[in-house]
Amino acid sequence: MRILLVEDETALSDALAEILTQNNYTVDVVHRGPEGLDYASSDIYDMILLDIMLPGMDGLTILRSLRQKGISTPVILLTAKSEVPDIITGLDAGSDDYLAKPFSTGELLARMRALSRRGSNYTGEILSFHDLTFNKGSMELGCNGSTIRLGLKEAQLIELLLKNTGQVMPKNLLIEKIWGIDSDTEYNNIEVYISFLRQKLNFLDASVQIKTIRGVGYQLEAYV
């Protein structure tokens, strides 16, 4: 899951980014409102953690702009304000949840999990396609009673492919979702991880393969 964190307090953003990374989230961090809007407008994120008080543009303005553009990415507002009117303003602006500082990271992670479950595309911890299963929690790929644990980038890649079966996932979108919007990762990096996943699918003797759509990207395909 790719997270955008828009927070101007450097110490807090650094600490949150480290904790989220340790919990297998991929995080992009920006510290100013205008940059936050630019990143969020790319619509590549699964969730946005958005501070209200930001230099250059406040979080509520960012949120309203995103909703006006039709971007429905779940947003948790982070703010030092805890008065009821501010909570109402944030929710009315289109936020999905609200956390007043200071908050525990355990509560933040729990709210993120709850928000993920609430989403219309929530599929639980187990994703499946034909005889292939993937446990997002343990990052284990399984087939016919056998399992193999994946590395983080492999896990993120197979999760995206499994969530979009029947669709071609463009290489540039995979890079943005996994490595980040500002990444200088080249296409051959994606090809390396696709190769790793294909080896593991062969090891599991799965009926699912990753098909290359030349010049475009990849999609999952069952050959039985």
PyMOL CGO cylinders between C-alpha atoms (Angstrom):
from pymol import cmd
from pymol.cgo import CYLINDER

trace = [
    CYLINDER, 0.00, 0.00, 0.00, 1.39, 3.40, -1.00, 0.3, 1, 1, 1, 1, 1, 1,
    CYLINDER, 1.39, 3.40, -1.00, 0.87, 6.26, 1.45, 0.3, 1, 1, 1, 1, 1, 1,
    CYLINDER, 0.87, 6.26, 1.45, 1.29, 10.01, 0.96, 0.3, 1, 1, 1, 1, 1, 1,
    CYLINDER, 1.29, 10.01, 0.96, 2.24, 11.84, 4.16, 0.3, 1, 1, 1, 1, 1, 1,
    CYLINDER, 2.24, 11.84, 4.16, 1.84, 15.63, 4.04, 0.3, 1, 1, 1, 1, 1, 1,
    CYLINDER, 1.84, 15.63, 4.04, 3.25, 17.02, 7.30, 0.3, 1, 1, 1, 1, 1, 1,
    CYLINDER, 3.25, 17.02, 7.30, 5.43, 20.09, 7.89, 0.3, 1, 1, 1, 1, 1, 1,
    CYLINDER, 5.43, 20.09, 7.89, 6.82, 19.01, 11.27, 0.3, 1, 1, 1, 1, 1, 1,
    CYLINDER, 6.82, 19.01, 11.27, 10.02, 17.30, 10.13, 0.3, 1, 1, 1, 1, 1, 1,
    CYLINDER, 10.02, 17.30, 10.13, 10.63, 15.31, 13.30, 0.3, 1, 1, 1, 1, 1, 1,
    CYLINDER, 10.63, 15.31, 13.30, 7.08, 13.95, 13.27, 0.3, 1, 1, 1, 1, 1, 1,
    CYLINDER, 7.08, 13.95, 13.27, 7.08, 13.17, 9.54, 0.3, 1, 1, 1, 1, 1, 1,
    CYLINDER, 7.08, 13.17, 9.54, 10.42, 11.37, 9.81, 0.3, 1, 1, 1, 1, 1, 1,
    CYLINDER, 10.42, 11.37, 9.81, 9.19, 9.28, 12.74, 0.3, 1, 1, 1, 1, 1, 1,
    CYLINDER, 9.19, 9.28, 12.74, 5.89, 8.41, 11.04, 0.3, 1, 1, 1, 1, 1, 1,
    CYLINDER, 5.89, 8.41, 11.04, 7.60, 7.53, 7.77, 0.3, 1, 1, 1, 1, 1, 1,
    CYLINDER, 7.60, 7.53, 7.77, 9.95, 5.15, 9.58, 0.3, 1, 1, 1, 1, 1, 1,
    CYLINDER, 9.95, 5.15, 9.58, 7.11, 3.46, 11.48, 0.3, 1, 1, 1, 1, 1, 1,
    CYLINDER, 7.11, 3.46, 11.48, 4.98, 3.10, 8.35, 0.3, 1, 1, 1, 1, 1, 1,
    CYLINDER, 4.98, 3.10, 8.35, 7.92, 1.65, 6.43, 0.3, 1, 1, 1, 1, 1, 1,
    CYLINDER, 7.92, 1.65, 6.43, 8.52, -0.86, 9.23, 0.3, 1, 1, 1, 1, 1, 1,
    CYLINDER, 8.52, -0.86, 9.23, 4.88, -1.91, 8.82, 0.3, 1, 1, 1, 1, 1, 1,
    CYLINDER, 4.88, -1.91, 8.82, 5.39, -2.62, 5.10, 0.3, 1, 1, 1, 1, 1, 1,
    CYLINDER, 5.39, -2.62, 5.10, 3.84, 0.59, 3.80, 0.3, 1, 1, 1, 1, 1, 1,
    CYLINDER, 3.84, 0.59, 3.80, 5.58, 2.56, 1.06, 0.3, 1, 1, 1, 1, 1, 1,
    CYLINDER, 5.58, 2.56, 1.06, 5.65, 6.24, 1.98, 0.3, 1, 1, 1, 1, 1, 1,
    CYLINDER, 5.65, 6.24, 1.98, 6.20, 9.51, 0.12, 0.3, 1, 1, 1, 1, 1, 1,
    CYLINDER, 6.20, 9.51, 0.12, 6.67, 12.55, 2.37, 0.3, 1, 1, 1, 1, 1, 1,
    CYLINDER, 6.67, 12.55, 2.37, 6.16, 16.21, 1.49, 0.3, 1, 1, 1, 1, 1, 1,
    CYLINDER, 6.16, 16.21, 1.49, 6.24, 19.20, 3.84, 0.3, 1, 1, 1, 1, 1, 1,
    CYLINDER, 6.24, 19.20, 3.84, 4.38, 21.98, 2.02, 0.3, 1, 1, 1, 1, 1, 1,
    CYLINDER, 4.38, 21.98, 2.02, 0.78, 22.35, 0.92, 0.3, 1, 1, 1, 1, 1, 1,
    CYLINDER, 0.78, 22.35, 0.92, 1.31, 23.04, -2.81, 0.3, 1, 1, 1, 1, 1, 1,
    CYLINDER, 1.31, 23.04, -2.81, 3.60, 20.01, -3.17, 0.3, 1, 1, 1, 1, 1, 1,
    CYLINDER, 3.60, 20.01, -3.17, 1.10, 17.93, -1.22, 0.3, 1, 1, 1, 1, 1, 1,
    CYLINDER, 1.10, 17.93, -1.22, -1.63, 18.84, -3.69, 0.3, 1, 1, 1, 1, 1, 1,
    CYLINDER, -1.63, 18.84, -3.69, 0.62, 18.04, -6.66, 0.3, 1, 1, 1, 1, 1, 1,
    CYLINDER, 0.62, 18.04, -6.66, 1.52, 14.61, -5.30, 0.3, 1, 1, 1, 1, 1, 1,
    CYLINDER, 1.52, 14.61, -5.30, -2.02, 13.78, -4.22, 0.3, 1, 1, 1, 1, 1, 1,
    CYLINDER, -2.02, 13.78, -4.22, -3.42, 14.87, -7.58, 0.3, 1, 1, 1, 1, 1, 1,
    CYLINDER, -3.42, 14.87, -7.58, -1.43, 12.11, -9.28, 0.3, 1, 1, 1, 1, 1, 1,
    CYLINDER, -1.43, 12.11, -9.28, -4.06, 9.70, -7.85, 0.3, 1, 1, 1, 1, 1, 1,
    CYLINDER, -4.06, 9.70, -7.85, -1.50, 6.92, -7.33, 0.3, 1, 1, 1, 1, 1, 1,
    CYLINDER, -1.50, 6.92, -7.33, -1.89, 6.68, -3.56, 0.3, 1, 1, 1, 1, 1, 1,
    CYLINDER, -1.89, 6.68, -3.56, -3.94, 4.22, -1.55, 0.3, 1, 1, 1, 1, 1, 1,
    CYLINDER, -3.94, 4.22, -1.55, -4.25, 6.62, 1.40, 0.3, 1, 1, 1, 1, 1, 1,
    CYLINDER, -4.25, 6.62, 1.40, -3.25, 10.17, 2.35, 0.3, 1, 1, 1, 1, 1, 1,
    CYLINDER, -3.25, 10.17, 2.35, -2.24, 11.36, 5.82, 0.3, 1, 1, 1, 1, 1, 1,
    CYLINDER, -2.24, 11.36, 5.82, -2.79, 15.11, 5.66, 0.3, 1, 1, 1, 1, 1, 1,
    CYLINDER, -2.79, 15.11, 5.66, -1.88, 17.77, 8.20, 0.3, 1, 1, 1, 1, 1, 1,
    CYLINDER, -1.88, 17.77, 8.20, -4.29, 20.74, 8.32, 0.3, 1, 1, 1, 1, 1, 1,
    CYLINDER, -4.29, 20.74, 8.32, -1.79, 23.50, 9.17, 0.3, 1, 1, 1, 1, 1, 1,
    CYLINDER, -1.79, 23.50, 9.17, 0.70, 23.57, 6.28, 0.3, 1, 1, 1, 1, 1, 1,
    CYLINDER, 0.70, 23.57, 6.28, 2.87, 26.28, 4.74, 0.3, 1, 1, 1, 1, 1, 1,
    CYLINDER, 2.87, 26.28, 4.74, 1.74, 27.53, 1.34, 0.3, 1, 1, 1, 1, 1, 1,
    CYLINDER, 1.74, 27.53, 1.34, -1.70, 25.88, 1.38, 0.3, 1, 1, 1, 1, 1, 1,
    CYLINDER, -1.70, 25.88, 1.38, -3.70, 24.40, 4.24, 0.3, 1, 1, 1, 1, 1, 1,
    CYLINDER, -3.70, 24.40, 4.24, -4.84, 20.80, 4.33, 0.3, 1, 1, 1, 1, 1, 1,
    CYLINDER, -4.84, 20.80, 4.33, -8.54, 21.59, 4.05, 0.3, 1, 1, 1, 1, 1, 1,
    CYLINDER, -8.54, 21.59, 4.05, -7.92, 23.48, 0.81, 0.3, 1, 1, 1, 1, 1, 1,
    CYLINDER, -7.92, 23.48, 0.81, -5.95, 20.50, -0.52, 0.3, 1, 1, 1, 1, 1, 1,
    CYLINDER, -5.95, 20.50, -0.52, -8.73, 18.13, 0.48, 0.3, 1, 1, 1, 1, 1, 1,
    CYLINDER, -8.73, 18.13, 0.48, -11.48, 20.20, -1.12, 0.3, 1, 1, 1, 1, 1, 1,
    CYLINDER, -11.48, 20.20, -1.12, -9.45, 20.48, -4.33, 0.3, 1, 1, 1, 1, 1, 1,
    CYLINDER, -9.45, 20.48, -4.33, -8.94, 16.72, -4.50, 0.3, 1, 1, 1, 1, 1, 1,
    CYLINDER, -8.94, 16.72, -4.50, -12.62, 16.00, -4.01, 0.3, 1, 1, 1, 1, 1, 1,
    CYLINDER, -12.62, 16.00, -4.01, -13.57, 18.58, -6.65, 0.3, 1, 1, 1, 1, 1, 1,
    CYLINDER, -13.57, 18.58, -6.65, -11.24, 16.76, -9.07, 0.3, 1, 1, 1, 1, 1, 1,
    CYLINDER, -11.24, 16.76, -9.07, -13.05, 13.50, -8.35, 0.3, 1, 1, 1, 1, 1, 1,
    CYLINDER, -13.05, 13.50, -8.35, -10.10, 11.97, -6.48, 0.3, 1, 1, 1, 1, 1, 1,
    CYLINDER, -10.10, 11.97, -6.48, -11.59, 9.71, -3.81, 0.3, 1, 1, 1, 1, 1, 1,
    CYLINDER, -11.59, 9.71, -3.81, -8.38, 8.50, -2.14, 0.3, 1, 1, 1, 1, 1, 1,
    CYLINDER, -8.38, 8.50, -2.14, -9.08, 7.93, 1.59, 0.3, 1, 1, 1, 1, 1, 1,
    CYLINDER, -9.08, 7.93, 1.59, -7.75, 10.82, 3.70, 0.3, 1, 1, 1, 1, 1, 1,
    CYLINDER, -7.75, 10.82, 3.70, -6.95, 10.92, 7.41, 0.3, 1, 1, 1, 1, 1, 1,
    CYLINDER, -6.95, 10.92, 7.41, -6.52, 14.48, 8.66, 0.3, 1, 1, 1, 1, 1, 1,
    CYLINDER, -6.52, 14.48, 8.66, -3.78, 15.13, 11.22, 0.3, 1, 1, 1, 1, 1, 1,
    CYLINDER, -3.78, 15.13, 11.22, -3.97, 18.31, 13.27, 0.3, 1, 1, 1, 1, 1, 1,
    CYLINDER, -3.97, 18.31, 13.27, -3.12, 19.87, 16.60, 0.3, 1, 1, 1, 1, 1, 1,
    CYLINDER, -3.12, 19.87, 16.60, -6.68, 21.15, 16.81, 0.3, 1, 1, 1, 1, 1, 1,
    CYLINDER, -6.68, 21.15, 16.81, -9.16, 18.97, 18.66, 0.3, 1, 1, 1, 1, 1, 1,
    CYLINDER, -9.16, 18.97, 18.66, -12.23, 21.20, 18.98, 0.3, 1, 1, 1, 1, 1, 1,
    CYLINDER, -12.23, 21.20, 18.98, -15.48, 19.77, 17.62, 0.3, 1, 1, 1, 1, 1, 1,
    CYLINDER, -15.48, 19.77, 17.62, -15.99, 22.54, 14.99, 0.3, 1, 1, 1, 1, 1, 1,
    CYLINDER, -15.99, 22.54, 14.99, -12.61, 21.71, 13.41, 0.3, 1, 1, 1, 1, 1, 1,
    CYLINDER, -12.61, 21.71, 13.41, -13.46, 18.02, 13.29, 0.3, 1, 1, 1, 1, 1, 1,
    CYLINDER, -13.46, 18.02, 13.29, -16.79, 18.83, 11.62, 0.3, 1, 1, 1, 1, 1, 1,
    CYLINDER, -16.79, 18.83, 11.62, -15.09, 21.13, 9.10, 0.3, 1, 1, 1, 1, 1, 1,
    CYLINDER, -15.09, 21.13, 9.10, -12.59, 18.42, 8.19, 0.3, 1, 1, 1, 1, 1, 1,
    CYLINDER, -12.59, 18.42, 8.19, -15.24, 15.75, 7.77, 0.3, 1, 1, 1, 1, 1, 1,
    CYLINDER, -15.24, 15.75, 7.77, -17.48, 18.06, 5.75, 0.3, 1, 1, 1, 1, 1, 1,
    CYLINDER, -17.48, 18.06, 5.75, -14.53, 18.86, 3.48, 0.3, 1, 1, 1, 1, 1, 1,
    CYLINDER, -14.53, 18.86, 3.48, -14.33, 15.17, 2.53, 0.3, 1, 1, 1, 1, 1, 1,
    CYLINDER, -14.33, 15.17, 2.53, -11.96, 13.53, 4.99, 0.3, 1, 1, 1, 1, 1, 1,
    CYLINDER, -11.96, 13.53, 4.99, -12.55, 9.91, 5.96, 0.3, 1, 1, 1, 1, 1, 1,
    CYLINDER, -12.55, 9.91, 5.96, -11.13, 10.12, 9.47, 0.3, 1, 1, 1, 1, 1, 1,
    CYLINDER, -11.13, 10.12, 9.47, -9.49, 12.57, 11.85, 0.3, 1, 1, 1, 1, 1, 1,
    CYLINDER, -9.49, 12.57, 11.85, -6.67, 12.32, 14.41, 0.3, 1, 1, 1, 1, 1, 1,
    CYLINDER, -6.67, 12.32, 14.41, -5.78, 15.10, 16.83, 0.3, 1, 1, 1, 1, 1, 1,
    CYLINDER, -5.78, 15.10, 16.83, -2.14, 15.48, 17.84, 0.3, 1, 1, 1, 1, 1, 1,
    CYLINDER, -2.14, 15.48, 17.84, -0.57, 14.08, 19.86, 0.3, 1, 1, 1, 1, 1, 1,
    CYLINDER, -0.57, 14.08, 19.86, -1.71, 10.58, 18.90, 0.3, 1, 1, 1, 1, 1, 1,
    CYLINDER, -1.71, 10.58, 18.90, -0.23, 7.14, 19.34, 0.3, 1, 1, 1, 1, 1, 1,
    CYLINDER, -0.23, 7.14, 19.34, 1.19, 5.43, 16.29, 0.3, 1, 1, 1, 1, 1, 1,
    CYLINDER, 1.19, 5.43, 16.29, -0.73, 2.31, 17.29, 0.3, 1, 1, 1, 1, 1, 1,
    CYLINDER, -0.73, 2.31, 17.29, -3.99, 4.22, 16.97, 0.3, 1, 1, 1, 1, 1, 1,
    CYLINDER, -3.99, 4.22, 16.97, -2.94, 5.65, 13.60, 0.3, 1, 1, 1, 1, 1, 1,
    CYLINDER, -2.94, 5.65, 13.60, -2.09, 2.19, 12.24, 0.3, 1, 1, 1, 1, 1, 1,
    CYLINDER, -2.09, 2.19, 12.24, -5.39, 0.80, 13.55, 0.3, 1, 1, 1, 1, 1, 1,
    CYLINDER, -5.39, 0.80, 13.55, -7.36, 3.60, 11.90, 0.3, 1, 1, 1, 1, 1, 1,
    CYLINDER, -7.36, 3.60, 11.90, -5.48, 3.04, 8.63, 0.3, 1, 1, 1, 1, 1, 1,
    CYLINDER, -5.48, 3.04, 8.63, -6.36, -0.66, 8.72, 0.3, 1, 1, 1, 1, 1, 1,
    CYLINDER, -6.36, -0.66, 8.72, -9.99, 0.13, 9.49, 0.3, 1, 1, 1, 1, 1, 1,
    CYLINDER, -9.99, 0.13, 9.49, -10.15, 2.64, 6.65, 0.3, 1, 1, 1, 1, 1, 1,
    CYLINDER, -10.15, 2.64, 6.65, -8.68, 0.07, 4.25, 0.3, 1, 1, 1, 1, 1, 1,
    CYLINDER, -8.68, 0.07, 4.25, -11.31, -2.46, 5.29, 0.3, 1, 1, 1, 1, 1, 1,
    CYLINDER, -11.31, -2.46, 5.29, -14.03, 0.13, 4.78, 0.3, 1, 1, 1, 1, 1, 1,
    CYLINDER, -14.03, 0.13, 4.78, -13.01, 0.80, 1.17, 0.3, 1, 1, 1, 1, 1, 1,
    CYLINDER, -13.01, 0.80, 1.17, -15.23, -0.49, -1.62, 0.3, 1, 1, 1, 1, 1, 1,
    CYLINDER, -15.23, -0.49, -1.62, -12.37, -2.56, -3.05, 0.3, 1, 1, 1, 1, 1, 1,
    CYLINDER, -12.37, -2.56, -3.05, -11.37, -4.20, 0.24, 0.3, 1, 1, 1, 1, 1, 1,
    CYLINDER, -11.37, -4.20, 0.24, -10.57, -7.84, -0.33, 0.3, 1, 1, 1, 1, 1, 1,
    CYLINDER, -10.57, -7.84, -0.33, -9.29, -8.88, 3.08, 0.3, 1, 1, 1, 1, 1, 1,
    CYLINDER, -9.29, -8.88, 3.08, -5.84, -10.22, 3.90, 0.3, 1, 1, 1, 1, 1, 1,
    CYLINDER, -5.84, -10.22, 3.90, -6.01, -12.96, 1.25, 0.3, 1, 1, 1, 1, 1, 1,
    CYLINDER, -6.01, -12.96, 1.25, -6.02, -12.23, -2.48, 0.3, 1, 1, 1, 1, 1, 1,
    CYLINDER, -6.02, -12.23, -2.48, -6.56, -15.06, -4.93, 0.3, 1, 1, 1, 1, 1, 1,
    CYLINDER, -6.56, -15.06, -4.93, -6.66, -15.81, -8.63, 0.3, 1, 1, 1, 1, 1, 1,
    CYLINDER, -6.66, -15.81, -8.63, -7.36, -19.35, -9.86, 0.3, 1, 1, 1, 1, 1, 1,
    CYLINDER, -7.36, -19.35, -9.86, -5.05, -21.60, -7.80, 0.3, 1, 1, 1, 1, 1, 1,
    CYLINDER, -5.05, -21.60, -7.80, -2.81, -18.76, -6.59, 0.3, 1, 1, 1, 1, 1, 1,
    CYLINDER, -2.81, -18.76, -6.59, -3.22, -17.06, -3.19, 0.3, 1, 1, 1, 1, 1, 1,
    CYLINDER, -3.22, -17.06, -3.19, -1.36, -14.17, -1.60, 0.3, 1, 1, 1, 1, 1, 1,
    CYLINDER, -1.36, -14.17, -1.60, -1.46, -13.36, 2.11, 0.3, 1, 1, 1, 1, 1, 1,
    CYLINDER, -1.46, -13.36, 2.11, -0.86, -9.62, 2.44, 0.3, 1, 1, 1, 1, 1, 1,
    CYLINDER, -0.86, -9.62, 2.44, -0.11, -9.86, 6.16, 0.3, 1, 1, 1, 1, 1, 1,
    CYLINDER, -0.11, -9.86, 6.16, 2.60, -12.52, 5.95, 0.3, 1, 1, 1, 1, 1, 1,
    CYLINDER, 2.60, -12.52, 5.95, 3.60, -11.63, 2.35, 0.3, 1, 1, 1, 1, 1, 1,
    CYLINDER, 3.60, -11.63, 2.35, 3.34, -15.33, 1.43, 0.3, 1, 1, 1, 1, 1, 1,
    CYLINDER, 3.34, -15.33, 1.43, 2.47, -16.56, -2.05, 0.3, 1, 1, 1, 1, 1, 1,
    CYLINDER, 2.47, -16.56, -2.05, 0.75, -19.92, -2.07, 0.3, 1, 1, 1, 1, 1, 1,
    CYLINDER, 0.75, -19.92, -2.07, -0.48, -22.63, -4.42, 0.3, 1, 1, 1, 1, 1, 1,
    CYLINDER, -0.48, -22.63, -4.42, -1.60, -26.24, -3.91, 0.3, 1, 1, 1, 1, 1, 1,
    CYLINDER, -1.60, -26.24, -3.91, -0.54, -26.30, -0.26, 0.3, 1, 1, 1, 1, 1, 1,
    CYLINDER, -0.54, -26.30, -0.26, 2.93, -24.83, -0.82, 0.3, 1, 1, 1, 1, 1, 1,
    CYLINDER, 2.93, -24.83, -0.82, 3.94, -21.30, 0.16, 0.3, 1, 1, 1, 1, 1, 1,
    CYLINDER, 3.94, -21.30, 0.16, 6.90, -19.02, -0.38, 0.3, 1, 1, 1, 1, 1, 1,
    CYLINDER, 6.90, -19.02, -0.38, 7.60, -15.69, 1.31, 0.3, 1, 1, 1, 1, 1, 1,
    CYLINDER, 7.60, -15.69, 1.31, 8.15, -12.66, -0.91, 0.3, 1, 1, 1, 1, 1, 1,
    CYLINDER, 8.15, -12.66, -0.91, 10.34, -9.63, -0.50, 0.3, 1, 1, 1, 1, 1, 1,
    CYLINDER, 10.34, -9.63, -0.50, 8.62, -6.26, -0.02, 0.3, 1, 1, 1, 1, 1, 1,
    CYLINDER, 8.62, -6.26, -0.02, 8.82, -5.07, -3.64, 0.3, 1, 1, 1, 1, 1, 1,
    CYLINDER, 8.82, -5.07, -3.64, 7.72, -8.50, -4.93, 0.3, 1, 1, 1, 1, 1, 1,
    CYLINDER, 7.72, -8.50, -4.93, 4.79, -8.44, -2.51, 0.3, 1, 1, 1, 1, 1, 1,
    CYLINDER, 4.79, -8.44, -2.51, 3.73, -4.96, -3.59, 0.3, 1, 1, 1, 1, 1, 1,
    CYLINDER, 3.73, -4.96, -3.59, 3.98, -5.94, -7.24, 0.3, 1, 1, 1, 1, 1, 1,
    CYLINDER, 3.98, -5.94, -7.24, 1.95, -9.16, -6.99, 0.3, 1, 1, 1, 1, 1, 1,
    CYLINDER, 1.95, -9.16, -6.99, -0.66, -7.37, -4.84, 0.3, 1, 1, 1, 1, 1, 1,
    CYLINDER, -0.66, -7.37, -4.84, -1.18, -4.75, -7.56, 0.3, 1, 1, 1, 1, 1, 1,
    CYLINDER, -1.18, -4.75, -7.56, -1.45, -7.44, -10.24, 0.3, 1, 1, 1, 1, 1, 1,
    CYLINDER, -1.45, -7.44, -10.24, -3.90, -9.50, -8.17, 0.3, 1, 1, 1, 1, 1, 1,
    CYLINDER, -3.90, -9.50, -8.17, -6.06, -6.46, -7.42, 0.3, 1, 1, 1, 1, 1, 1,
    CYLINDER, -6.06, -6.46, -7.42, -6.27, -5.71, -11.13, 0.3, 1, 1, 1, 1, 1, 1,
    CYLINDER, -6.27, -5.71, -11.13, -6.78, -9.11, -12.75, 0.3, 1, 1, 1, 1, 1, 1,
    CYLINDER, -6.78, -9.11, -12.75, -8.10, -8.80, -16.25, 0.3, 1, 1, 1, 1, 1, 1,
    CYLINDER, -8.10, -8.80, -16.25, -6.40, -5.43, -16.67, 0.3, 1, 1, 1, 1, 1, 1,
    CYLINDER, -6.40, -5.43, -16.67, -3.02, -4.52, -18.10, 0.3, 1, 1, 1, 1, 1, 1,
    CYLINDER, -3.02, -4.52, -18.10, -0.94, -2.68, -15.51, 0.3, 1, 1, 1, 1, 1, 1,
    CYLINDER, -0.94, -2.68, -15.51, 1.31, -0.14, -17.30, 0.3, 1, 1, 1, 1, 1, 1,
    CYLINDER, 1.31, -0.14, -17.30, 4.98, -0.14, -16.31, 0.3, 1, 1, 1, 1, 1, 1,
    CYLINDER, 4.98, -0.14, -16.31, 4.97, 3.56, -15.47, 0.3, 1, 1, 1, 1, 1, 1,
    CYLINDER, 4.97, 3.56, -15.47, 2.01, 3.11, -13.09, 0.3, 1, 1, 1, 1, 1, 1,
    CYLINDER, 2.01, 3.11, -13.09, 3.73, 0.19, -11.35, 0.3, 1, 1, 1, 1, 1, 1,
    CYLINDER, 3.73, 0.19, -11.35, 6.86, 2.29, -10.86, 0.3, 1, 1, 1, 1, 1, 1,
    CYLINDER, 6.86, 2.29, -10.86, 4.85, 5.21, -9.44, 0.3, 1, 1, 1, 1, 1, 1,
    CYLINDER, 4.85, 5.21, -9.44, 2.86, 2.97, -7.10, 0.3, 1, 1, 1, 1, 1, 1,
    CYLINDER, 2.86, 2.97, -7.10, 5.84, 0.97, -5.82, 0.3, 1, 1, 1, 1, 1, 1,
    CYLINDER, 5.84, 0.97, -5.82, 8.86, 3.28, -6.08, 0.3, 1, 1, 1, 1, 1, 1,
    CYLINDER, 8.86, 3.28, -6.08, 7.16, 6.69, -5.95, 0.3, 1, 1, 1, 1, 1, 1,
    CYLINDER, 7.16, 6.69, -5.95, 6.18, 9.53, -8.22, 0.3, 1, 1, 1, 1, 1, 1,
    CYLINDER, 6.18, 9.53, -8.22, 9.67, 11.10, -8.16, 0.3, 1, 1, 1, 1, 1, 1,
    CYLINDER, 9.67, 11.10, -8.16, 11.51, 7.82, -8.58, 0.3, 1, 1, 1, 1, 1, 1,
    CYLINDER, 11.51, 7.82, -8.58, 14.20, 7.55, -11.24, 0.3, 1, 1, 1, 1, 1, 1,
    CYLINDER, 14.20, 7.55, -11.24, 13.69, 3.79, -11.32, 0.3, 1, 1, 1, 1, 1, 1,
    CYLINDER, 13.69, 3.79, -11.32, 13.99, 2.44, -14.85, 0.3, 1, 1, 1, 1, 1, 1,
    CYLINDER, 13.99, 2.44, -14.85, 11.77, -0.11, -16.55, 0.3, 1, 1, 1, 1, 1, 1,
    CYLINDER, 11.77, -0.11, -16.55, 14.44, -2.81, -16.29, 0.3, 1, 1, 1, 1, 1, 1,
    CYLINDER, 14.44, -2.81, -16.29, 14.08, -2.65, -12.50, 0.3, 1, 1, 1, 1, 1, 1,
    CYLINDER, 14.08, -2.65, -12.50, 10.44, -3.70, -12.87, 0.3, 1, 1, 1, 1, 1, 1,
    CYLINDER, 10.44, -3.70, -12.87, 11.55, -6.46, -15.24, 0.3, 1, 1, 1, 1, 1, 1,
    CYLINDER, 11.55, -6.46, -15.24, 13.95, -7.83, -12.61, 0.3, 1, 1, 1, 1, 1, 1,
    CYLINDER, 13.95, -7.83, -12.61, 11.16, -8.16, -10.02, 0.3, 1, 1, 1, 1, 1, 1,
    CYLINDER, 11.16, -8.16, -10.02, 8.78, -9.62, -12.60, 0.3, 1, 1, 1, 1, 1, 1,
    CYLINDER, 8.78, -9.62, -12.60, 11.47, -12.23, -13.30, 0.3, 1, 1, 1, 1, 1, 1,
    CYLINDER, 11.47, -12.23, -13.30, 11.74, -13.01, -9.56, 0.3, 1, 1, 1, 1, 1, 1,
    CYLINDER, 11.74, -13.01, -9.56, 7.97, -13.46, -9.33, 0.3, 1, 1, 1, 1, 1, 1,
    CYLINDER, 7.97, -13.46, -9.33, 7.88, -15.71, -12.40, 0.3, 1, 1, 1, 1, 1, 1,
    CYLINDER, 7.88, -15.71, -12.40, 10.52, -17.95, -10.83, 0.3, 1, 1, 1, 1, 1, 1,
    CYLINDER, 10.52, -17.95, -10.83, 8.44, -18.25, -7.69, 0.3, 1, 1, 1, 1, 1, 1,
    CYLINDER, 8.44, -18.25, -7.69, 5.27, -18.98, -9.65, 0.3, 1, 1, 1, 1, 1, 1,
    CYLINDER, 5.27, -18.98, -9.65, 7.17, -21.76, -11.43, 0.3, 1, 1, 1, 1, 1, 1,
    CYLINDER, 7.17, -21.76, -11.43, 8.46, -23.08, -8.11, 0.3, 1, 1, 1, 1, 1, 1,
    CYLINDER, 8.46, -23.08, -8.11, 4.87, -23.25, -6.80, 0.3, 1, 1, 1, 1, 1, 1,
    CYLINDER, 4.87, -23.25, -6.80, 3.73, -24.90, -10.06, 0.3, 1, 1, 1, 1, 1, 1,
    CYLINDER, 3.73, -24.90, -10.06, 0.92, -22.35, -10.29, 0.3, 1, 1, 1, 1, 1, 1,
    CYLINDER, 0.92, -22.35, -10.29, -1.45, -22.20, -13.24, 0.3, 1, 1, 1, 1, 1, 1,
    CYLINDER, -1.45, -22.20, -13.24, -1.07, -18.43, -13.18, 0.3, 1, 1, 1, 1, 1, 1,
    CYLINDER, -1.07, -18.43, -13.18, 1.55, -16.59, -15.17, 0.3, 1, 1, 1, 1, 1, 1,
    CYLINDER, 1.55, -16.59, -15.17, 2.56, -12.96, -15.60, 0.3, 1, 1, 1, 1, 1, 1,
    CYLINDER, 2.56, -12.96, -15.60, 2.00, -12.02, -19.22, 0.3, 1, 1, 1, 1, 1, 1,
    CYLINDER, 2.00, -12.02, -19.22, 4.03, -9.24, -20.81, 0.3, 1, 1, 1, 1, 1, 1,
    CYLINDER, 4.03, -9.24, -20.81, 2.05, -6.87, -23.00, 0.3, 1, 1, 1, 1, 1, 1,
    CYLINDER, 2.05, -6.87, -23.00, 4.87, -5.56, -25.14, 0.3, 1, 1, 1, 1, 1, 1,
    CYLINDER, 4.87, -5.56, -25.14, 5.40, -1.83, -24.90, 0.3, 1, 1, 1, 1, 1, 1,
    CYLINDER, 5.40, -1.83, -24.90, 2.69, -1.45, -22.26, 0.3, 1, 1, 1, 1, 1, 1,
    CYLINDER, 2.69, -1.45, -22.26, 3.01, -3.52, -19.10, 0.3, 1, 1, 1, 1, 1, 1,
    CYLINDER, 3.01, -3.52, -19.10, 1.90, -6.74, -17.42, 0.3, 1, 1, 1, 1, 1, 1,
    CYLINDER, 1.90, -6.74, -17.42, -1.18, -8.68, -16.43, 0.3, 1, 1, 1, 1, 1, 1,
    CYLINDER, -1.18, -8.68, -16.43, -1.96, -11.97, -14.70, 0.3, 1, 1, 1, 1, 1, 1,
    CYLINDER, -1.96, -11.97, -14.70, -3.22, -14.81, -16.86, 0.3, 1, 1, 1, 1, 1, 1,
    CYLINDER, -3.22, -14.81, -16.86, -4.28, -18.37, -16.09, 0.3, 1, 1, 1, 1, 1, 1,
    CYLINDER, -4.28, -18.37, -16.09, -3.21, -20.91, -18.70, 0.3, 1, 1, 1, 1, 1, 1,
    CYLINDER, -3.21, -20.91, -18.70, -5.52, -23.78, -17.69, 0.3, 1, 1, 1, 1, 1, 1,
]
cmd.load_cgo(trace, "trace")
